[in-house]
Amino acid sequence: MIGILIIAHAPLAQALRDCALHVFPDCAAGVLAIDVPPHEAPEDTLEAAAQALDRLGSTEVLLLTDVFGATPCNIAQKLTDGVHTRLLAGVNLPMLLRSVCYRHESLDALTARAQSGGVQGVMPVGSTAPQNQSGKRHASSHHDHQQ
């Protein structure tokens, strides 16, 4: 099973992992997160990320990071060999959930699915009235009071 390591600006990495575990609680051992604090030396984060890779115990790992060119991505690039690891920048929750669902596939197939999940998870959503409401707004003479 392919391991997944999220490296992102704090607190995003752990928050994404927590969301994935909410949906797929059985994936805890195969999905790890490294939050990059604002004032930590990149070398310290690199060491923590390398240790997380070891803890995954997987022969293949998908690395997910938030922003291309930022510190988390630069750290992840140092861990990527292109053979047993792949790196995708721009992680979002749809990408991560797709990754968790298809960890049994090949690393190339998983990488492609993760990328498409991330792209397909971003879409415009129109505003409509809920089904049980008429969509009417408050009358102009009506005032809401806040407590």
N, CA, C and O of each residue as an XYZ file, in Angstrom:
588
protein
N       0.851     -1.179      0.000
C       0.000      0.000      0.000
C       0.898      1.244      0.000
O       1.868      1.312      0.755
N       0.577      2.204     -0.830
C       1.366      3.426     -0.953
C       1.102      4.339      0.241
O      -0.044      4.533      0.646
N       2.176      4.896      0.799
C       2.053      5.846      1.887
C       1.818      7.249      1.349
O       2.170      7.566      0.213
N       1.221      8.071      2.179
C       0.946      9.462      1.811
C       1.524     10.358      2.895
O       1.244     10.175      4.080
N       2.331     11.327      2.481
C       2.903     12.300      3.411
C       2.522     13.695      2.938
O       2.832     14.093      1.815
N       1.846     14.428      3.812
C       1.438     15.805      3.523
C       2.422     16.731      4.233
O       2.634     16.620      5.440
N       3.013     17.637      3.475
C       3.914     18.645      4.031
C       3.358     20.004      3.617
O       3.335     20.335      2.431
N       2.912     20.790      4.596
C       2.256     22.059      4.270
C       2.455     23.066      5.394
O       2.861     22.719      6.503
N       2.160     24.312      5.079
C       2.223     25.368      6.087
C       1.288     25.019      7.252
O       0.159     24.574      7.045
N       1.780     25.229      8.479
C       0.976     24.948      9.670
C      -0.245     25.860      9.692
O      -0.135     27.044      9.374
N      -1.383     25.338     10.056
C      -1.748     23.989     10.508
C      -2.398     23.134      9.420
O      -3.108     22.177      9.731
N      -2.165     23.466      8.156
C      -2.891     22.828      7.063
C      -2.635     21.332      6.945
O      -3.581     20.569      6.755
N      -1.394     20.893      7.050
C      -1.084     19.473      6.851
C      -1.857     18.602      7.836
O      -2.512     17.640      7.435
N      -1.783     18.931      9.109
C      -2.476     18.125     10.115
C      -3.992     18.238      9.968
O      -4.713     17.263     10.184
N      -4.473     19.418      9.605
C      -5.923     19.592      9.411
C      -6.428     18.715      8.266
O      -7.484     18.092      8.380
N      -5.681     18.665      7.170
C      -6.076     17.787      6.060
C      -6.055     16.322      6.476
O      -6.962     15.565      6.131
N      -5.038     15.926      7.207
C      -4.961     14.541      7.688
C      -6.160     14.231      8.589
O      -6.784     13.178      8.459
N      -6.476     15.148      9.495
C      -7.618     14.948     10.393
C      -8.916     14.778      9.605
O      -9.748     13.940      9.954
N      -9.089     15.561      8.554
C     -10.282     15.431      7.712
C     -10.323     14.070      7.022
O     -11.373     13.432      6.954
N      -9.188     13.636      6.520
C      -9.129     12.322      5.862
C      -9.461     11.211      6.848
O     -10.165     10.262      6.503
N      -8.959     11.324      8.067
C      -9.244     10.306      9.082
C     -10.701     10.339      9.528
O     -11.245      9.323      9.960
N     -11.321     11.487      9.424
C     -12.749     11.585      9.735
C     -13.552     10.727      8.753
O     -14.510     10.059      9.142
N     -13.157     10.751      7.489
C     -13.859      9.992      6.455
C     -13.368      8.547      6.388
O     -14.163      7.623      6.219
N     -12.053      8.357      6.522
C     -11.440      7.033      6.420
C     -10.589      6.767      7.664
O      -9.364      6.858      7.592
N     -11.203      6.442      8.793
C     -10.439      6.286     10.038
C      -9.403      5.162      9.995
O      -8.454      5.177     10.778
N      -9.564      4.205      9.112
C      -8.627      3.087      9.042
C      -7.322      3.429      8.320
O      -6.426      2.587      8.254
N      -7.195      4.636      7.781
C      -5.998      4.980      7.003
C      -4.934      5.676      7.844
O      -3.946      6.156      7.289
N      -5.099      5.745      9.141
C      -4.212      6.538     10.004
C      -2.740      6.194      9.829
O      -1.910      7.099      9.748
N      -2.401      4.932      9.769
C      -0.991      4.546      9.677
C      -0.378      4.891      8.329
O       0.838      5.058      8.232
N      -1.186      5.001      7.302
C      -0.668      5.237      5.963
C      -0.665      6.679      5.509
O      -0.218      6.982      4.403
N      -1.165      7.585      6.359
C      -1.223      9.000      6.003
C      -0.622      9.805      7.148
O      -1.161      9.817      8.254
N       0.487     10.472      6.883
C       1.138     11.286      7.906
C       1.209     12.738      7.447
O       1.109     13.030      6.256
N       1.384     13.648      8.411
C       1.398     15.074      8.111
C       2.553     15.758      8.825
O       2.863     15.453      9.976
N       3.177     16.681      8.123
C       4.212     17.530      8.699
C       3.776     18.982      8.486
O       3.706     19.458      7.353
N       3.487     19.671      9.578
C       3.180     21.090      9.513
C       4.483     21.877      9.571
O       5.345     21.604     10.406
N       4.617     22.839      8.693
C       5.814     23.669      8.652
C       5.510     24.977      9.385
O       4.786     25.827      8.866
N       6.066     25.139     10.598
C       5.821     26.367     11.350
C       6.553     27.552     10.703
O       7.553     27.362     10.010
N       6.059     28.759     10.930
C       6.626     29.918     10.236
C       8.085     30.220     10.549
O       8.785     30.768      9.698
N       8.558     29.887     11.722
C       9.917     30.286     12.097
C      10.871     29.115     12.277
O      11.951     29.283     12.843
N      10.487     27.920     11.801
C      11.364     26.767     11.938
C      12.360     26.732     10.774
O      12.010     27.046      9.636
N      13.576     26.354     11.068
C      14.587     26.232     10.029
C      14.204     25.113      9.060
O      13.780     24.042      9.496
N      14.346     25.343      7.765
C      13.998     24.311      6.791
C      14.720     22.985      7.039
O      14.167     21.919      6.771
N      15.945     23.049      7.549
C      16.693     21.821      7.827
C      16.000     20.975      8.897
O      16.002     19.747      8.823
N      15.405     21.645      9.895
C      14.689     20.921     10.948
C      13.437     20.254     10.390
O      13.120     19.117     10.742
N      12.730     20.967      9.521
C      11.532     20.394      8.904
C      11.901     19.246      7.984
O      11.201     18.234      7.935
N      12.995     19.396      7.255
C      13.463     18.316      6.375
C      13.762     17.060      7.179
O      13.413     15.957      6.757
N      14.396     17.211      8.321
C      14.692     16.058      9.171
C      13.406     15.404      9.672
O      13.286     14.179      9.670
N      12.449     16.221     10.099
C      11.170     15.678     10.576
C      10.428     14.958      9.451
O       9.818     13.912      9.675
N      10.481     15.514      8.254
C       9.814     14.890      7.113
C      10.492     13.575      6.735
O       9.812     12.604      6.401
N      11.805     13.534      6.785
C      12.531     12.288      6.493
C      12.175     11.212      7.514
O      12.021     10.044      7.156
N      12.044     11.597      8.775
C      11.647     10.642      9.809
C      10.218     10.150      9.567
O       9.919      8.974      9.779
N       9.344     11.044      9.127
C       7.964     10.644      8.819
C       7.943      9.646      7.663
O       7.173      8.685      7.683
N       8.782      9.870      6.663
C       8.877      8.905      5.554
C       9.265      7.525      6.074
O       8.704      6.515      5.650
N      10.222      7.489      6.986
C      10.636      6.217      7.576
C       9.495      5.574      8.359
O       9.291      4.362      8.284
N       8.750      6.387      9.111
C       7.629      5.860      9.906
C       6.535      5.273      9.017
O       5.860      4.324      9.415
N       6.352      5.829      7.818
C       5.340      5.277      6.916
C       5.651      3.827      6.581
O       4.739      3.014      6.430
N       6.922      3.500      6.466
C       7.303      2.121      6.188
C       6.842      1.620      4.830
O       6.743      0.411      4.624
N       6.562      2.513      3.912
C       6.106      2.134      2.571
C       7.276      2.206      1.601
O       8.165      3.047      1.739
N       7.261      1.323      0.630
C       8.306      1.379     -0.389
C       8.024      2.488     -1.402
O       8.934      2.960     -2.084
N       6.759      2.902     -1.497
C       6.372      3.995     -2.392
C       5.541      5.005     -1.613
O       4.713      4.647     -0.775
N       5.789      6.288     -1.915
C       5.112      7.352     -1.164
C       4.677      8.458     -2.120
O       5.419      8.858     -3.018
N       3.459      8.941     -1.903
C       2.967     10.128     -2.580
C       3.115     11.297     -1.616
O       2.534     11.292     -0.531
N       3.889     12.289     -2.011
C       4.084     13.499     -1.216
C       3.127     14.564     -1.725
O       3.047     14.817     -2.927
N       2.408     15.182     -0.812
C       1.469     16.243     -1.160
C       1.869     17.504     -0.412
O       2.128     17.459      0.790
N       1.920     18.622     -1.112
C       2.298     19.880     -0.492
C       1.364     20.985     -0.968
O       0.645     20.821     -1.954
N       1.382     22.104     -0.264
C       0.377     23.113     -0.551
C       0.715     24.067     -1.687
O      -0.081     24.198     -2.617
N       1.856     24.737     -1.652
C       2.144     25.787     -2.627
C       3.475     25.499     -3.331
O       4.515     25.365     -2.686
N       3.425     25.408     -4.641
C       4.646     25.189     -5.402
C       5.615     26.348     -5.157
O       5.222     27.513     -5.212
N       6.876     26.023     -4.889
C       7.905     27.033     -4.689
C       8.052     27.530     -3.268
O       9.019     28.224     -2.953
N       7.107     27.189     -2.398
C       7.185     27.602     -0.998
C       8.019     26.583     -0.212
O       8.349     25.513     -0.724
N       8.349     26.922      1.013
C       9.211     26.068      1.840
C       8.737     24.616      1.926
O       9.554     23.714      1.742
N       7.453     24.347      2.196
C       7.039     22.933      2.265
C       7.320     22.169      0.974
O       7.753     21.017      1.013
N       7.080     22.797     -0.150
C       7.327     22.150     -1.439
C       8.825     21.948     -1.659
O       9.249     20.899     -2.145
N       9.615     22.939     -1.307
C      11.066     22.818     -1.468
C      11.619     21.679     -0.620
O      12.524     20.964     -1.049
N      11.077     21.512      0.580
C      11.484     20.407      1.457
C      11.073     19.075      0.834
O      11.861     18.130      0.790
N       9.839     19.010      0.358
C       9.343     17.772     -0.251
C      10.157     17.402     -1.487
O      10.396     16.223     -1.746
N      10.582     18.406     -2.248
C      11.396     18.118     -3.442
C      12.707     17.422     -3.073
O      13.216     16.606     -3.842
N      13.245     17.740     -1.914
C      14.491     17.106     -1.475
C      14.274     15.644     -1.097
O      15.231     14.871     -1.038
N      13.032     15.261     -0.842
C      12.707     13.883     -0.465
C      12.251     13.042     -1.656
O      12.091     11.827     -1.540
N      12.044     13.687     -2.787
C      11.477     13.010     -3.948
C      12.574     12.463     -4.842
O      13.487     13.184     -5.247
N      12.468     11.169     -5.144
C      13.455     10.568     -6.034
C      12.894     10.320     -7.434
O      13.645      9.971     -8.345
N      11.595     10.496     -7.613
C      10.994     10.284     -8.927
C      10.778      8.830     -9.284
O      10.170      8.528    -10.311
N      11.266      7.924     -8.456
C      11.103      6.493     -8.707
C      10.135      5.895     -7.691
O       9.121      5.298     -8.056
N      10.459      6.062     -6.424
C       9.631      5.504     -5.352
C       8.762      6.562     -4.683
O       7.946      6.245     -3.817
N       8.934      7.799     -5.080
C       8.131      8.893     -4.540
C       7.689      9.799     -5.682
O       8.388      9.959     -6.682
N       6.508     10.387     -5.503
C       6.002     11.402     -6.431
C       5.554     12.589     -5.578
O       5.174     12.424     -4.419
N       5.602     13.768     -6.158
C       5.244     14.991     -5.449
C       4.205     15.768     -6.239
O       4.378     16.025     -7.430
N       3.122     16.140     -5.562
C       2.112     17.017     -6.142
C       1.975     18.244     -5.252
O       1.859     18.119     -4.033
N       1.988     19.425     -5.852
C       1.743     20.671     -5.121
C       0.298     21.096     -5.376
O      -0.303     20.736     -6.388
N      -0.244     21.868     -4.438
C      -1.619     22.343     -4.559
C      -2.619     21.433     -3.870
O      -3.774     21.347     -4.289
N      -2.189     20.759     -2.825
C      -3.057     19.796     -2.147
C      -4.354     20.458     -1.676
O      -4.364     21.590     -1.192
N      -5.430     19.718     -1.835
C      -6.718     20.103     -1.271
C      -7.402     18.833     -0.772
O      -6.916     17.728     -1.017
N      -8.515     18.985     -0.080
C      -9.166     17.809      0.510
C      -9.655     16.821     -0.547
O      -9.466     15.620     -0.353
N     -10.270     17.245     -1.650
C     -10.655     16.247     -2.663
C      -9.465     15.441     -3.184
O      -9.587     14.241     -3.429
N      -8.321     16.096     -3.351
C      -7.117     15.393     -3.794
C      -6.708     14.342     -2.768
O      -6.402     13.204     -3.125
N      -6.704     14.719     -1.510
C      -6.290     13.792     -0.455
C      -7.258     12.620     -0.339
O      -6.822     11.476     -0.216
N      -8.553     12.879     -0.376
C      -9.528     11.789     -0.263
C      -9.406     10.822     -1.438
O      -9.504      9.608     -1.256
N      -9.195     11.350     -2.631
C      -8.988     10.490     -3.799
C      -7.726      9.658     -3.612
O      -7.701      8.475     -3.952
N      -6.688     10.271     -3.074
C      -5.421      9.557     -2.844
C      -5.610      8.404     -1.867
O      -5.096      7.307     -2.087
N      -6.337      8.649     -0.803
C      -6.567      7.614      0.204
C      -7.358      6.454     -0.400
O      -7.082      5.290     -0.109
N      -8.324      6.772     -1.228
C      -9.176      5.728     -1.822
C      -8.425      4.803     -2.777
O      -8.793      3.639     -2.928
N      -7.379      5.311     -3.420
C      -6.705      4.541     -4.464
C      -5.264      4.196     -4.115
O      -4.443      4.013     -5.013
N      -4.943      4.104     -2.835
C      -3.576      3.789     -2.402
C      -3.114      2.403     -2.857
O      -1.914      2.127     -2.859
N      -4.031      1.545     -3.235
C      -3.681      0.181     -3.667
C      -3.194      0.136     -5.115
O      -2.659     -0.887     -5.543
N      -3.367      1.221     -5.883
C      -2.941      1.240     -7.277
C      -1.443      1.531     -7.381
O      -0.774      1.753     -6.372
N      -0.932      1.526     -8.597
C       0.483      1.860     -8.800
C       0.715      3.328     -8.449
O      -0.226      4.120     -8.418
N       1.961      3.681     -8.187
C       2.293      5.055     -7.827
C       1.946      6.024     -8.957
O       1.452      7.122     -8.697
N       2.196      5.637    -10.192
C       1.843      6.501    -11.322
C       0.332      6.701    -11.419
O      -0.137      7.821    -11.625
N      -0.424      5.622    -11.273
C      -1.882      5.725    -11.344
C      -2.430      6.557    -10.177
O      -3.335      7.371    -10.362
N      -1.882      6.348     -8.989
C      -2.323      7.110     -7.821
C      -2.042      8.600     -8.009
O      -2.881      9.441     -7.687
N      -0.867      8.918     -8.527
C      -0.506     10.312     -8.760
C      -1.484     10.964     -9.742
O      -1.924     12.092     -9.525
N      -1.815     10.266    -10.803
C      -2.766     10.798    -11.791
C      -4.150     10.969    -11.173
O      -4.811     11.980    -11.409
N      -4.589      9.998    -10.387
C      -5.911     10.105     -9.744
C      -5.942     11.249     -8.734
O      -6.927     11.984     -8.649
N      -4.867     11.396     -7.973
C      -4.808     12.471     -6.989
C      -4.890     13.824     -7.679
O      -5.630     14.705     -7.241
N      -4.134     13.991     -8.756
C      -4.145     15.265     -9.471
C      -5.529     15.556    -10.050
O      -6.019     16.680     -9.946
N      -6.151     14.567    -10.651
C      -7.492     14.802    -11.211
C      -8.506     15.059    -10.103
O      -9.424     15.858    -10.284
N      -8.356     14.401     -8.971
C      -9.260     14.660     -7.846
C      -9.142     16.082     -7.337
O     -10.137     16.714     -6.983
N      -7.903     16.583     -7.304
C      -7.699     17.957     -6.866
C      -8.316     18.956     -7.819
O      -8.941     19.925     -7.387
N      -8.146     18.731     -9.116
C      -8.689     19.636    -10.122
C     -10.214     19.544    -10.158
O     -10.897     20.568    -10.181
N     -10.745     18.328    -10.163
C     -12.196     18.148    -10.240
C     -12.909     18.594     -8.973
O     -14.118     18.829     -8.987
N     -12.164     18.712     -7.875
C     -12.765     19.150     -6.616
C     -12.961     20.649     -6.528
O     -13.564     21.144     -5.577
N     -12.457     21.374     -7.514
C     -12.622     22.826     -7.546
C     -13.654     23.145     -8.619
O     -13.428     22.893     -9.802
N     -14.791     23.703     -8.200
C     -15.858     23.997     -9.160
C     -16.710     25.149     -8.666
O     -16.860     25.339     -7.459
N     -17.266     25.913     -9.579
C     -18.165     26.983     -9.160
C     -19.488     26.382     -8.694
O     -19.974     25.400     -9.256
N     -20.053     26.984     -7.668
C     -21.333     26.523     -7.134
C     -22.268     27.722     -7.114
O     -21.967     28.740     -6.490
N     -23.391     27.606     -7.790
C     -24.368     28.688     -7.827
C     -25.143     28.765     -6.534
O     -25.246     27.785     -5.797
N     -25.686     29.929     -6.263
C     -26.505     30.088     -5.056
C     -27.962     29.902     -5.428
O     -28.480     30.551     -6.336
N     -28.606     29.007     -4.712
C     -30.032     28.766     -4.897
C     -30.668     28.685     -3.528
O     -29.994     28.420     -2.533
N     -31.963     28.914     -3.482
C     -32.691     28.826     -2.221
C     -32.833     27.362     -1.828
O     -33.024     26.506     -2.692
N     -32.743     27.068     -0.545
C     -32.982     25.682     -0.108
C     -34.356     25.218     -0.591
O     -35.252     26.032     -0.811
N     -34.511     23.920     -0.752
C     -35.741     23.360     -1.318
C     -36.987     23.702     -0.525
O     -38.069     23.814     -1.102
N     -36.861     23.868      0.776
C     -38.050     24.093      1.589
C     -38.324     25.575      1.850
O     -39.156     25.899      2.696
N     -37.650     26.471      1.148
C     -37.876     27.897      1.325
C     -38.189     28.535     -0.017
O     -37.746     28.062     -1.063
N     -38.951     29.606      0.025
C     -39.370     30.255     -1.215
C     -38.290     31.119     -1.836
O     -38.404     31.496     -3.003
N     -37.241     31.443     -1.085
C     -36.194     32.288     -1.611
C     -36.468     33.764     -1.411
O     -35.685     34.600     -1.861
N     -37.577     34.109     -0.739
C     -37.903     35.511     -0.492
C     -36.968     36.087      0.562
O     -36.621     35.417      1.535
N     -36.580     37.293      0.364
C     -35.760     38.012      1.324
C     -36.667     38.698      2.339
O     -37.870     38.840      2.121
N     -36.063     39.123      3.461
C     -36.814     39.868      4.466
C     -37.384     41.142      3.856
O     -36.758     41.765      2.999
N     -38.546     41.515      4.293
C     -39.124     42.793      3.867
C     -38.223     43.920      4.339
O     -37.556     43.787      5.365
N     -38.192     45.015      3.617
C     -37.286     46.109      3.956
C     -37.601     46.733      5.309
O     -36.735     47.378      5.901
N     -38.810     46.558      5.808
C     -39.156     47.130      7.113
C     -38.769     46.204      8.266
O     -38.832     46.598      9.431
N     -38.372     44.982      7.942
C     -38.001     44.006      8.973
C     -36.549     44.205      9.376
O     -35.674     44.329      8.519
N     -36.292     44.235     10.661
C     -34.917     44.402     11.162
C     -34.528     43.194     11.988
O     -35.264     42.783     12.885
N     -33.367     42.624     11.686
C     -32.828     41.550     12.514
C     -32.041     42.163     13.650
O     -31.325     43.146     13.462
N     -32.172     41.594     14.809
C     -31.451     42.090     15.981
C     -30.413     41.068     16.378
O     -30.712     39.879     16.495
N     -29.198     41.527     16.584
C     -28.133     40.623     17.019
C     -27.965     40.741     18.512
O     -28.091     41.828     19.075
N     -27.686     39.650     19.141
C     -27.456     39.628     20.589
C     -26.020     39.813     20.894
O     -25.634     39.823     22.063
